[in-house]
Amino acid sequence: AAVGLALGLAMLTFHFVEEPVRKWKPRRQWHIFAAFLPTGGLVLLWLRLLQGPLYGALYPNPYHDGPVVQVSRNASCACRISARTWREPPGAVEADSSRDFGLSSCFEERAPPLGGDFGMQYAMSRCWTGWWGLEDSAVACLSDQDIGGQDMLPAAPGSPVMFVIGDSHANAILPAFRVAVSGSFWIRKFTSMCGFFPDQYYDDDPDTFRRNCLGQVRGVKHALSRVLKPGDVVVLVQAHFKVFKTSPSGSYNISSYEKHILELRELVLHRHAKLLLLGDVTGIPSDGSECLPTWLHPARSECTTAKSQALARLDPYHSILHEVASRGGHVFFWNFAPLLCTEQICDHLVPGTNSLAFFDTNHLTEAGAIYLWPYLCAFLAQSRVVPTLPRP
């Protein structure tokens, strides 16, 4: 049907637009200007309408506009059910009940920014950098709350700090932490394209890339060794597929990564702090932003994957993190990947909703991250990563 429509429109425009214009022989040049001035004006008017009142109105939009979550100064991990998801979060309270007063929403349906640049949430965030970031950047972001601190409810003076490090996947899940520990912890972060890998990982990269990435990792270690205090928590989040990259020179292998994480463990424990190792997202076969329904494609089968396959891809990486955490001490591992799936499948949506969870194949949207906050909060409390999470 789409091909036939395209051919029909092509024939119409050829006979009624292209041919008359080509045969038109105006006697005076101003006739051309007089003809195309109103035409150009109509085109500009149409573009303005698409940018304004008609923005997104010509496409099927099952999403609901509204805030992702309004953070309240509530108690512990309880939350108010404002929008249903496939599973009920721990500590969830029905809206309009006698217990929902002052609680943050568990989740709110969120419309993706149609035509927007989802990736700008990384480019515009503080203390996210590419390979060009330097050692001093990492030190400043993790040492100074005014530089590396995140926008959230302020914690009391002297409250512990949560240091978030890693690559873009750490940046993507950060909104969940902002809600889960808001008012109880300060959060500082340094995340970059380089990630947090052992020196050998960068041996096969171009010289400038390698030099800057080594500096960033060195800066993270230096800052943590100076500023960590008892009660602080270091959170490491990285893309699982980067860990298993092939090293042409053979200098990097999975054993060097395991040793690197164990060295981070020793650094953190030496400062009497805690280490939280986060697993990775399931990911999807196609970009989430391309999975949005249209009139021609109301459903996209290429945007789903079997839950068993999605989780199996993560098993090798999660096994490494689990082994490090199982050595004891204040080291913890949280595998949140199953939360992004229903009983059978994983796809581009927050389970049970019409809100986009991934903007590409492996980066959470803000809504996708916020959906995880009640589960993260419960894990932090139940595993004693954070003994209690009172709101001031």
HELIX and SHEET records of a PDB file:
HELIX    1   1 ALA A    2  THR A   13  1                                  12    
HELIX    2   2 PHE A   14  GLU A   18  3                                   5    
HELIX    3   3 GLU A   19  LYS A   23  1                                   5    
HELIX    4   4 TRP A   30  GLN A   51  1                                  22    
HELIX    5   5 MET A  120  ALA A  123  1                                   4    
HELIX    6   6 GLU A  135  SER A  143  1                                   9    
HELIX    7   7 GLN A  145  GLY A  148  1                                   4    
HELIX    8   8 SER A  168  ALA A  180  1                                  13    
HELIX    9   9 ASP A  199  TYR A  202  5                                   4    
HELIX   10  10 ASP A  207  VAL A  227  1                                  21    
HELIX   11  11 HIS A  240  VAL A  243  1                                   4    
HELIX   12  12 ILE A  254  HIS A  270  1                                  17    
HELIX   13  13 GLY A  288  GLU A  290  5                                   3    
HELIX   14  14 SER A  301  CYS A  303  5                                   3    
HELIX   15  15 LYS A  307  ALA A  325  1                                  19    
HELIX   16  16 ALA A  337  LEU A  340  5                                   4    
HELIX   17  17 GLU A  366  TYR A  371  1                                   6    
HELIX   18  18 TRP A  373  GLN A  382  1                                  10    
SHEET    1   A 3 ALA A  92  GLU A  94  0                                        
SHEET    2   A 3 CYS A  79  ILE A  81  1                                        
SHEET    3   A 3 SER A 104  SER A 105  1                                        
SHEET    1   B 6 TRP A 128  THR A 129  0                                        
SHEET    2   B 6 TRP A 186  SER A 192  1                                        
SHEET    3   B 6 VAL A 161  GLY A 166  1                                        
SHEET    4   B 6 VAL A 233  VAL A 237  1                                        
SHEET    5   B 6 LYS A 274  LEU A 278  1                                        
SHEET    6   B 6 VAL A 331  TRP A 334  1                                        
SHEET    1   C 2 THR A 305  ALA A 306  0                                        
SHEET    2   C 2 ILE A 345  CYS A 346 -1                                        
END                                                                             
